[in-house]
Amino acid sequence: MDFYLILGIAPDASTSDIKRAYRRLARRYHPGINPGDRAAEEMFRRIAEAYETLVDPGRRQQYDGGGGIPASLGERSPLEFTEFDFSASAYGPQAATFTELFADVLHPVAESGQGHAERGADLHASLTLDLGEAMRGIARQLVVTREVACSACEGAGRRRVAEGECRQCRATGRIRWARGHMVFARSCPACGGSGRQRWQRCAGCAGQGRTVRTEAVDVDVPPGTAGGVRLRVPGHGHAGRNGGQTGDLYVTVHVRPHALFTREGDDLFCTIPVSLHEAVLGARIEAPSLDGPVRLRIPPGTQAGRRLRVSGRGAPTSGGARGDLVFEVRIVLPSVIDERSRELMREFGARNPEDVRKEMKA
C-alpha cells in the first residue's frame, strides 16, 4: 500500500502538503458524509493511516526506508463509526467540529498499560564565564526545571488496584459516544478492552508518569574551555516515557571579552606598550598574564608590531599542555617638553641618518 499514492502527493511532499491533502480527502470519504458506503469507510481508514504515518518524521523515515508500516499503528485501538443517533443535536456547544472528530480518529487515547519506551527530551542552557575562569576551569551550578519520573508510580502513570469490573465501560470493553448525530466506539482506554480493571491512573502525576521539578545541577567546566563549546551533562534532561532513557543537559559556554587578552586557538594575545628608549636599547620589563606578572625581554632595536612569545602561558589544551602568550609591541613616543630633550633628539637623528622611507621610493 503506497501511502503517497493514497494521499495523491509526491514522495518529497512537505508536511503542509500532507496536511492539505489529508483535509481534502477526509472531507470527501468520511463515514459521516457517506453513510452505509463501506468503500468510502475503507478509503477513509487508509487515508487516516497514510496521514498518521507520513505526518510524523520518524514514522515517515521508517516507511521511506522500506520498514513498512510502523508497528505502533497496528497496535492502536481504532475508532469505529457505528451508527447515527438523531436524538442528539448536531448543533450547539456540544456539537463536534471536523477538527475534533479527526483528532479522535488520528490520536486515540492510548490503552492502559500500553506504550513504547520513549527517550526523554534534551535540555539546553547557557553559562557565561570570565576569560580567567574559562582558562582555569571551574565548577558551577545551574538551576534547571525538568520533568522527572513520578515517585508515586515510578514513572508508570498508573497503580495496580484490586481487580474488578471496569466502571468506565461497565465491563463491556468498549466506549461509545456521539459526535453530533454520529455514534462512534473504540476499545476502552481504562481496561484495554478487557472489561476488567486492574490498574488505576496515578493521581500524583495525572497518569503522565512524570512530574516537574526544579533542581540545581553541577556543571564542571574543563580548563581551557573556549567560547561556544557545548558541554554535555548526561541524564539531566527530561525523563523518558514508559521506562525510556532520560535525556541529557547541554550547556553552551560563553566567554566575556577581556580588557587585555584575546584568544586565538590555544594562544593568548596582548598588546604591550614599550617606550622609545626601551625599544632602541632593549630592556626587561614586567608584563601581565592570567597567571600573574611575567618577565619579558625586549630585544634592542625592536620595531612596532613585533611579536614576542612566552611559551606555556596560553590556554590549557586537552593533552595537558598549554599554548603560548604572545605580546605585540606598541611603541609609545616620548613627550618632548624641554629644549635639552629636543637637542638630544636632533643629535640622535644626525648620528643615525637612516632613510626609513627608502622602500617607498621608486
Steps between C-alpha positions, in 0.01 A plus 500: 500500500659826380414774747617773263271364227205485742540868592581599142831669587861470388758312712677829574181678615529734796308464825266778385429310178419186699259682731333678208448172311364330810243771570380490141457121489361464853211730422419293191516149648398546863238240611278773637474651154467161328267297729486132412775527239748231602740596221513859624547377856793281396651782296471734798681245716786482249518879472526534877767229518704663223471843661605382846806326355621778270431798727732358769869545398619183674228276359541654156872429504434138598239465226724661235787275603300189417404421857133484408219622721628577852389239751355766728225567246380143505493490879267794542137457579321633191204733512190346346196675357204292610171679428301825496303624797260779405378537858813709570537849366767558237513867587581714799794489739508117516522455125837381371703675236696320229820582689374330818378199309824447310695543822314201646570298186869579471596528866297249700563471871768242574376184663589448863830324541612545137767723357849478360800632689583855392822681579455825691568833329833675548528826691710795387654775715779756480779603735701824479855510643791742524807412293695418815230257617492331162881462502518359853190286479219536748202319655169681480141419589214556260137501611287306250135403491443155356257212493591206724341160552207514742606357836150377581468269198871477407429650161231251397213750513279238664471297819375146548163462670286205601358346184136567428258606231604806306272785602575709196367252244279300743698182426419512127852589389364765261436873532222656291437872456333737259634781286193683392272233342789259442576225754852363538658222702847390595681276743474622858825680595454425870502120472656449157181341367494216753208630705702433814686777681833411658662841489407850601640827377759646737359805677845641571586557133149484344607191309791672327770305683702818544499804724682834475789575733745790532848401609862616504735314266880502541681589177877446481668730247841352400806730496551675167135483390440734207190708436229318306591154635206279599539291813288186545368408844356146458167408654388850597245560224132405508405153620399249233155350459411139569843421641688685226845648552532844660619780272818701550576860596710697249670815630640755253794694645537871423821688592491874570751718311812582705643850530857386417497155345344340194508133412593340169504122520713406800697829502420819688586838348570830671624841380790626713604871506880553470679836535734624229820453697393146603438409137831649387727381782312188609363433845343250736152603604214359704203390288154377604363145463199313634735317740663817637785723375769355269846634410518595132824576314485782243790445255700810389359657183150358545256637242134579554277202425763243587362198685678363803401153618495355853461122481255311719298798620206465260183290518511143637449226241327164534839326506611688811735741320441874458515741214716814494452856617581737214575870553479745210724804549350850480768771519397806699680820397626732774348839567783750427454776756835687522770629268764254622279206398453654157874542456560138593240385245660716226843364591360147492359561153830647378697200629255251350412638153308190394248552221195328649292563188740365245271208416229745392718670239474390139 
